[in-house]
Structure formats: C-alpha cells, structure tokens
Amino acid sequence: MKTCSKCKETKDLEQFSKASRSRDGKQHMCKTCNKAWRDQTGHNSKYAALAKDYLLDYKTDKENLNDASIRFFCEVLGAEEWKRLKDTYTRIDSNGCLLWEGAKHPDGYGHIGVRLPIGSYSVKAHRVAYAIANGYENLPHSQPGPSNETLVIDHICEIRNCVNAEHLQVVSSEKNLAFRVERFA
C-alpha cells in the first residue's frame, strides 16, 4: 500500500507506475493522477507527436543524438525555457561572460539535461545558447562541412562555462586548436 502525493488516497502498489530512482521503486503519483497531470499539462501530446521525427532523424544518421537533443530543446522548449535556465543557473562576471553555474562536466563546460521522448541526454550549455541565439540550422554539427573541415564553437572569452552567445563563434577545429595553443603558450 502507498499513498498518492496528488489525491492523498492509499492504494495498492499496482496502481503506481515504476520509478527506478525512488526507494520503493514506484512513482509518487498513482497512475490515474499521473495521467490526469499529463493530460492537463499537455505533456503527452507535446512530446509524443515529436518522438517519431527525432527517432527517425537519429536512426537515419541525419544527426547524432547530441544534435537531436539540441534541436529538440530549440524547437520544443525554446527561448522561454532557455531564459528560465539562464535566470536560474547563470551569473555575469566583470568581463561580460554569462557563467553557467548549473551542472558542469569535468572539462569545465556547462551541461543541460534534455529529456527527449526517446530518453534523457546531457548537452553542452554553450551549444544550446548558440543554437537559441543563431538558429539550430547555423549550429555546427559533428559531420564535416562542405570543405571537409569539422566546425566547432569557440569561446572568444576563453571561458568554457560561458554561455553568452556574443562570446561564441564558429571556427574550424584546426583553428580552434591553434587558438588554444596560442592562448596557453
């Protein structure tokens, strides 16, 4: 027996969906309340319709899973969610950098968890910032470009957790490496 956090009714465990991260292995809301919440918030319709497109793109190798996650963020969550994240997880330093204070990878880059209909993935915050500011179609992808060179996003300010779109530029990976050698020489 378990009590639903929404309706406060005590029900059999079969009335709760699985949740691997909870102590008892069950969600905090019963299936009925969970469905009502999903219907009310549009959670089911918003994501389910897009799931096939993102799966199709990923399976046909049009983009890698990281890029699919960023595209999903831009198209579904959009600028409002990015503004909310910036307001919550950033601070401005004296150089005008917008420093990501949320989750960070050991390499220093900020990370955002993006929940795709096909699973949850972590993407670099500066790539999301660039895609929101300049459009997903202008985001450099992991495949080589038309001149057979791989393009990456470089931090002009040299600060890896900066998500200020004005401090980000697209350069070739060779040029990015040259900048790095020059900066730390």
N, C-alpha and C positions, 0 to 999 in steps of 0.2 A: 504494500500500500504506500501511496505517495500523495502529497498534497500539491495541487496545481498552483503555481505562483500567480496565475491570472484570475481564475474563477474561485480559488480557495477551496475547491472540493477535493476530498480524499478519494482516490480512485486506484484500481488495480494497476500494477506496473505495465500491463499490456496496453494500457490507454496512453502510454508515453512513448515517444519515438526514442531511438538510440542516440546517445551522445557520448562518444568515447572519452571526452575530457572531463566529464562530471564524475564525482565519486561513486555514484550508484549506477553509472552507465546509461542514464536516461535524461531526457531534456527536462527543463524546469516547468514547461507548459504542457498540458495534456494535448493530445492530437486535435481535439475539437477546437480548443483555444488557439493552438498554433495555426490551424487552417484559417480560422476567423481573422487572426492577425495578418497572415499573408494575403488574404483577400482584401482586407481593409487598406493595407499599405501598398497594394499593387505589386508586392514582392514577386508573386508567381508570374503575373503577366509581363512585368517589366523585363525579367531576366529570361524566362522560358522562350520567348519569341526570338531572342538573340542567340540563344545557345547553339542552334544549328549552324548559323553563319560563322560563329567563332570556331566551332569544331571543324567545319568544312575547310575554312582557311588554314587552320593548323594542320589538318590531315593531308591537305594537298600541297603543303610546303610553300604556300604563298607568303607566309611569315612564320617566324619562330614563336614559341609560346610567350616569351617575354614581350615581343611586339604586339601579339594578340591581346595581352593583358593591358598594355598601354592604350591600344586602340579602344578596348572596352571601357577603360577609365574615361577617355576623352569623349566617346560617343554616348555612353550611358550615364556616367556620373557627372562628367562635365566640369565647367568652370566654377559652378557653385560649390561643389564638393572640394575642388582644389582650393578655393578661397577659405573654406571652413578648415581644411587641413593646415593651410598657411597660417591662419589666425591662431590655431591651436598649437602648432609644432615648430614655429619659427621665431627667430628674433633677429633684429637688424644690428649689425656691428658698425664700427666707425668708418669702414670702407664702403658702406652701402650694400654689403653682402646680406642676403637673406639666409641665415644659417638654419639648417634643418636640425631641430632638437629632438625629433622623434627617433624611431628605430634607426640604427646605423649598422652597416656591415663593418667587419674588422678593417677593411681597406679604407674606411673613412667616409664612404658615400652614404647618403641618407636613403632609406628604403621605405616603401609603402606596400602594405599588403593589399592586393587586389583580389576580390572574390569573383572569379568568373563562374559562369554556370557549369563549367567543366572542372572546377577545382579552385583552390586559392594559391596565388603566386605572389612572390615578392619582386617588385620592380624598383629601379633606381629613381629616387625622387626628382633628380635634376632632369632625367629624360621625360618624366611626366610634365614638369614645369615647361620644358622646351616645347613639347607637343601641344600643351594647352595654349601657350603664347603664339606659336607659329603654325599651328595646324599639324595634325597627325601625318598628313601626306608629306610634310617637309622634314619629318624626323628621320635621321639616318638609320638605316636598318643593317642587320648583320651581314647581308649579302653584299658583295662588291658592287659598286655603282657602274655607270656606263663606261667609264675609263678604266675599269678593272681595279680601282682602288677602293679600299674599305673606308667609309666615312664614320667619324665618331664625334661626340660632343666634347668640346674642350672648355674648361673653366678659365676664362681670361684672368680672373682674380686669383687663380691657383689654389682655391679653397674647395676641397672636394665635397663638402656638405652644403655648399652654397646653391640655392635654388632660385636665385634672381635670374630671370630669363635674359636680362640685359647683360649678364656676365657669362653667357653661354654662346658658343659659336660652333659651327660645323666645320671640321677640318679633316684632312686625310689622317689615317692612323700613323703614317710616316711623319707627317708634320707635327702631330700631337707628341710623338716620341721625341722629335727634335726639340720641341718646346720644353718638354720635361727635362731633357739632358741639359739644355741651356739654362733653365731656371735653377737647377740644383748643382750646376758646375761651379 
